[in-house]
Amino acid sequence: MPTIKNAPFARRKFLRHGVMGLAGLSLRGADTTTNRPNVLFFAVDDLRPELGCYGVKAIKSPNIDRIAKRGMTFDRAYCQQAVCSPSRTSLLTGSRPDTTKVWDLVTHFRDAIPNVVTLPQHFRQNGYFVQGMGKIFHPGYDDERSWSVPWQTPKAPAYAMKSAPPVTDGGKPRQKDGPAFESAEVADNFYKDGMVADMAVSTLRGLKGKSTPFFLAVGFAKPHLPFVSPRKYWDLYDPAQIKLASNPFRPKDAPDYALTTSGELRNYVGMPASGPIPDHLARTLKHGYYAAVSYMDAQIGKVLDELDRQGLRQNTIIVLWGDHGWKLGEHGEWCKHSNVENDTNAPLLLSMPGMKNAGKHSRALVEFVDIYPTLSELAGLPLPAHLEGTSFKALLEDPERPWKRAAFSQYPRDKQLMGYSMRTDRYRFTVWVGRDDHSRVDAIELYDHRTDPRENINIAQSPAGKELVDRLMEQWRRGWRGAAADNGTPK
């Protein structure tokens, strides 16, 4: 196994920027923001790129599809780490996990980079009225500097029906949550996402008369577990037509720790503590996930309808992203928490006024750290020096132009290892190194998407794979900076 010198993921010094004074903001906003576009920023939790606009006609997502028809759909968009807080932190700061030091669900990014200017904060500092609601940052770790008014989220019950008592092992509670799914005869706004949609609709009515442009961030929790939604959304799907994952097994010759054991799902009542999920239960879980997607999609529709009613659509950029992907039985596992394609690839759609390529797809490799510079450039704002992504504004003008050679994700395993994953046009290449010593390689994964798009066979150790591993290792060492520079795109 080769050792790695000068690994590109070593800790980097971070440029710290001060915060602009409020007095300066009010003067600037009055003079420079009159013609700038509004931004409607949809964040969705645990959303796979399985929607009508992604060619999956079995999924009922007419409102997200509306955004796609008037915008661009990115087929190969990748998060920086496939779990809520690290992914959202990277997107909202424009910085990668090794810079933010957020690799878990308990660390706040301001512990490591206290003066970083977040995406909504950047718009606020440039004269925008910025408001957030629902799940934007990770729950419990909001950032008050980012908003013109305090962020808010409604309180709502998790379930309509009383849940069964927790299952116990040896007399000790094992499952801390309620059931993993629920279908109930309730109104949309019984659950939190419906309440968030109502809040966004009310907010848009108040924003129409403002003299400054707005940046409205609306975060939806579904389809995150538990898969709860009103019954009418379950009724959209015939369980007999729901297909189970075609690869319910771990990748051949991959290290055992490459995937987890679906611990997030197993916390819910009725889920087996270990071992495979039975087929009948897997089908119900997928049914619940699909219903939750359609429920969330309907809430997005309510917000889009109000945007149209208020006459705001013609001057509003709309961006929708899922914070990471999700496994529904692929590789014999559920949830996220890994570097596989199912977890790192997530939906990304963007529409803007006067878009000449509306309705088109781009297969360019883009990353969630690219969203910050892209929205800034589209709004005519300066780009902060700390950004670690690349604006993909040029792809909106030409979706087939040459672009990044790779996208980068990562995931830790305990306190010992970090897996750094590079997705090229053809391959996924993941190198597992010591967290304190990146020159120590513990394992390598290599999947050929031309012959193995589901990543079922790790060919890193195959006789024919050595030369390819050496070549990809050289590219991997150059890291994300090299990927942006290789074909002339801006760093």
Secondary structure as GFF3:
##gff-version 3
##sequence-region A 1 491
A	DSSP	alpha_helix	22	32	.	.	.	ID=ss1
A	DSSP	beta_strand	38	44	.	.	.	ID=ss2
A	DSSP	three_ten_helix	52	54	.	.	.	ID=ss3
A	DSSP	alpha_helix	62	69	.	.	.	ID=ss4
A	DSSP	beta_strand	71	74	.	.	.	ID=ss5
A	DSSP	beta_strand	77	78	.	.	.	ID=ss6
A	DSSP	alpha_helix	84	93	.	.	.	ID=ss7
A	DSSP	alpha_helix	97	100	.	.	.	ID=ss8
A	DSSP	three_ten_helix	109	111	.	.	.	ID=ss9
A	DSSP	alpha_helix	119	125	.	.	.	ID=ss10
A	DSSP	beta_strand	129	134	.	.	.	ID=ss11
A	DSSP	three_ten_helix	144	146	.	.	.	ID=ss12
A	DSSP	beta_strand	168	169	.	.	.	ID=ss13
A	DSSP	beta_strand	172	173	.	.	.	ID=ss14
A	DSSP	beta_strand	181	184	.	.	.	ID=ss15
A	DSSP	three_ten_helix	188	190	.	.	.	ID=ss16
A	DSSP	alpha_helix	192	207	.	.	.	ID=ss17
A	DSSP	beta_strand	214	220	.	.	.	ID=ss18
A	DSSP	beta_strand	227	230	.	.	.	ID=ss19
A	DSSP	alpha_helix	231	234	.	.	.	ID=ss20
A	DSSP	three_ten_helix	239	241	.	.	.	ID=ss21
A	DSSP	three_ten_helix	256	258	.	.	.	ID=ss22
A	DSSP	alpha_helix	263	266	.	.	.	ID=ss23
A	DSSP	alpha_helix	279	309	.	.	.	ID=ss24
A	DSSP	three_ten_helix	313	315	.	.	.	ID=ss25
A	DSSP	beta_strand	316	322	.	.	.	ID=ss26
A	DSSP	beta_strand	327	328	.	.	.	ID=ss27
A	DSSP	three_ten_helix	330	332	.	.	.	ID=ss28
A	DSSP	beta_strand	334	335	.	.	.	ID=ss29
A	DSSP	alpha_helix	341	344	.	.	.	ID=ss30
A	DSSP	beta_strand	348	351	.	.	.	ID=ss31
A	DSSP	beta_strand	360	362	.	.	.	ID=ss32
A	DSSP	beta_strand	366	367	.	.	.	ID=ss33
A	DSSP	three_ten_helix	368	370	.	.	.	ID=ss34
A	DSSP	alpha_helix	371	378	.	.	.	ID=ss35
A	DSSP	alpha_helix	393	397	.	.	.	ID=ss36
A	DSSP	beta_strand	407	413	.	.	.	ID=ss37
A	DSSP	beta_strand	417	423	.	.	.	ID=ss38
A	DSSP	beta_strand	427	434	.	.	.	ID=ss39
A	DSSP	beta_strand	441	448	.	.	.	ID=ss40
A	DSSP	three_ten_helix	463	465	.	.	.	ID=ss41
A	DSSP	alpha_helix	466	485	.	.	.	ID=ss42
###
